[in-house]
Amino acid sequence: MIKIGLLSDTHGYLGDFVYYFFEDCDELWHAGDIGSVDVLNALKTFKPLRAVYGNIDGSPIRKEVPCIQQFKIAGMNVFMKHIVGYPNKYDKNVITALQSASYNLVIGGHSHILRIMYDKKYNWLFVNPGAAGLYGFHTKITLVKLLIEDGRVKDATIWEKDK
């Protein structure tokens, strides 16, 4: 069993709530638009971090993290990229990569909209943690915690507050 803290679209802002909500997590995953090297380094210092860069992230962040993360953890094949789309509306630039392997969990960011959806067509769970930063049109700041065990997500906990 492993607990994952999932966030996206911090846009250079890292509130104290991140530390409190993710205190019991084994790893953090950031789905892009980190926004500053300071945020990246703070997250790396706090917990083991897997991250991808987003469309607003400049070369200092792009030198530190990849565009796509593909990995296996706790029996799950995971795909993470900032701009993915969502079930039935995947970005045309990513659909080939998504179909190239048998994923169990697909994670994206970018939309600032929290979504946890099972994709029946591809047989995977899609998660977009929404936005953890202050920049953007969203009205709620959101974080997601995933409990993964035996190759599946057993539980998801959502944290939110008004922006």
URSULWO-V504777 format. One record per residue. RES is the residue in one small letter. SS is DSSP state (a for helix, b for strand, c for the rest). PSI is psi in radians with two decimals (none if undefined). Layout:
((RES:SS:PSI) (RES:SS:PSI))
This chain:
((m:c:2.38) (i:b:2.46) (k:b:2.26) (i:b:2.30) (g:b:2.19) (l:b:2.21) (l:b:2.89) (s:c:2.86) (d:c:0.92) (t:c:-0.48) (h:c:0.73) (g:c:0.06) (y:c:2.33) (l:c:1.74) (g:c:2.74) (d:a:-0.47) (f:a:-0.50) (v:a:-0.78) (y:a:-0.69) (y:a:-0.84) (f:a:-0.61) (f:c:0.17) (e:c:-0.69) (d:c:0.18) (c:c:2.60) (d:c:-0.58) (e:b:2.77) (l:b:2.49) (w:b:2.20) (h:b:2.12) (a:c:0.57) (g:c:2.95) (d:c:0.96) (i:c:-0.85) (g:c:-0.44) (s:c:2.63) (v:a:-0.53) (d:a:-0.74) (v:a:-0.79) (l:a:-0.84) (n:a:-0.65) (a:a:-0.73) (l:a:-0.70) (k:a:-0.63) (t:a:-0.60) (f:a:-0.86) (k:c:2.80) (p:b:2.37) (l:b:2.35) (r:b:2.30) (a:b:2.77) (v:b:2.70) (y:c:2.73) (g:c:-3.10) (n:c:-0.39) (i:c:-0.15) (d:c:2.23) (g:c:-3.03) (s:a:-0.59) (p:a:-0.70) (i:a:-0.70) (r:a:-0.39) (k:c:-0.38) (e:c:-0.58) (v:c:2.65) (p:b:3.03) (c:c:-0.64) (i:b:2.44) (q:b:2.24) (q:b:2.12) (f:b:2.92) (k:b:2.37) (i:b:2.33) (a:c:0.67) (g:c:0.11) (m:b:2.43) (n:b:2.14) (v:b:2.42) (f:b:2.25) (m:b:2.25) (k:b:2.63) (h:c:-0.96) (i:c:1.85) (v:c:-0.56) (g:c:-2.52) (y:c:2.97) (p:c:2.34) (n:c:-0.01) (k:c:0.70) (y:c:2.56) (d:c:2.32) (k:c:-0.43) (n:c:-0.16) (v:c:-0.25) (i:a:-0.66) (t:a:-0.76) (a:a:-0.69) (l:a:-0.61) (q:a:-0.14) (s:c:-0.25) (a:c:2.96) (s:c:1.55) (y:c:2.61) (n:c:-0.43) (l:b:2.18) (v:b:2.23) (i:b:2.32) (g:b:2.96) (g:c:-2.41) (h:c:-0.77) (s:c:-0.32) (h:c:0.30) (i:c:2.09) (l:b:2.19) (r:b:2.30) (i:b:1.92) (m:b:2.43) (y:b:2.23) (d:b:1.81) (k:c:-0.57) (k:c:-0.76) (y:c:-0.11) (n:c:0.82) (w:b:2.84) (l:b:2.27) (f:b:2.32) (v:b:2.24) (n:b:2.03) (p:b:0.04) (g:c:-2.49) (a:c:2.31) (a:c:-0.05) (g:c:-3.06) (l:c:-0.37) (y:c:2.36) (g:c:3.09) (f:c:-0.21) (h:c:2.64) (t:c:-0.27) (k:b:2.45) (i:b:2.29) (t:b:2.58) (l:b:2.71) (v:b:2.43) (k:b:2.27) (l:b:2.38) (l:b:2.03) (i:b:2.28) (e:b:2.39) (d:c:0.74) (g:c:0.30) (r:b:2.75) (v:b:2.04) (k:b:-0.52) (d:b:2.60) (a:b:2.31) (t:b:2.31) (i:b:2.39) (w:b:2.37) (e:b:2.69) (k:b:2.73) (d:b:2.47) (k:c:none))
